[in-house]
Amino acid sequence: MVTQGEDSDSISEMAIVDLFTRLIFDADAVLDESDQLVLAILQHSDASLAAASRVDISEYLRAMDVREMIAVVASVKQQYEQQQLILLSKHYLHSPLLRH
């Protein structure tokens, strides 16, 4: 499970690294909804991962050096937070409190 930071719309880099580590060592790990979102973001961040299996993603992550991993984690974190803001704004736009 990916653990979010203090702000419910954010995610920590360590939570992403933890998920990636679990996938490296167990491509068939059980993922919750937020884990699946992180995985989907990773798949969309690199065209070669778009149709990749979990085993392929595991191998992709395993092959990264530290600098590559840091860059991917930062990118996934940013995209995750953007997705959360989009979902939150859609929620508020449809809120009965905003209707007159």
PyMOL commands that set and color helices and strands:
alter all, ss='L'
color gray80, all
select helices_A, chain A and resi 13-25+33-45+47-49+54-62+66-93+96-98
alter helices_A, ss='H'
color red, helices_A
deselect
rebuild
show_as cartoon
